[in-house]
Amino acid sequence: MAARRTEGAAARSRENVCVTGAGGYIASWLVKLLLARGYAVHATVRDPSDPKNAHLRQLEGASENLRLFRADVLDHGALAAAVAGCRGGLPCRLPGAHGQGC
């Protein structure tokens, strides 16, 4: 059974998933979970260099499988770059949410 779980994690390690609003509380937990399950994560934040996003880079697996993208959810081009090559996405920052994400 353990071998099957390892095989699944290895297969997922080739799959990219995008999480918008990754600096938020729930979204950052989703990023952590996805990394732990072997996914490569494209995470959007307002400013990747902002110290409030440093915790994302410290997550286990982040150095190999996390890419932070500067993106505003109203900027189609920025979002298109973040989701390029992704198999799925978790929208945790939505337009008109007035600072509220998932």
Residue pairs with C-beta under 8 A, 6 or more apart in sequence:
8 38
9 37
9 38
10 38
11 38
12 37
12 38
12 39
13 38
13 39
13 40
13 65
14 40
15 39
15 40
15 87
15 88
16 39
16 40
16 41
16 42
16 85
16 86
16 87
17 34
17 39
17 40
17 41
17 42
17 86
17 87
17 88
17 89
17 90
18 41
18 42
18 43
18 44
18 82
18 83
18 86
18 88
18 89
18 90
19 27
19 30
19 31
19 34
19 41
19 42
19 43
19 44
19 89
19 90
19 92
20 27
20 44
20 71
20 73
20 79
20 82
20 89
20 90
20 91
20 92
20 93
20 94
20 101
21 27
21 44
21 45
21 73
21 91
21 92
21 93
21 101
21 102
22 28
22 30
22 31
22 41
22 43
22 44
22 45
22 53
22 56
22 68
22 92
23 45
23 46
23 50
23 52
23 53
23 56
24 92
24 93
24 101
24 102
26 92
26 101
26 102
27 43
27 90
27 92
27 93
27 101
27 102
28 55
28 56
30 90
30 92
31 41
31 43
31 56
31 59
31 66
32 59
32 60
34 41
35 41
35 59
35 60
35 61
35 62
35 65
35 66
36 60
36 61
38 61
38 65
39 65
40 65
40 66
40 67
41 65
41 66
41 67
42 67
42 69
42 82
42 83
42 85
42 86
43 56
43 66
43 67
43 68
43 69
43 82
44 68
44 69
44 70
44 71
44 73
44 78
44 79
44 82
44 93
45 53
45 56
45 68
45 69
45 70
45 71
46 70
46 71
46 72
47 53
47 70
48 68
48 69
48 70
53 68
56 62
56 66
56 68
57 63
57 66
57 68
59 66
69 78
69 81
69 82
70 78
71 78
71 79
71 81
71 82
72 78
73 79
73 91
73 93
73 94
73 95
74 95
83 89
90 102
91 102
92 101
92 102
93 101
93 102
94 101
94 102
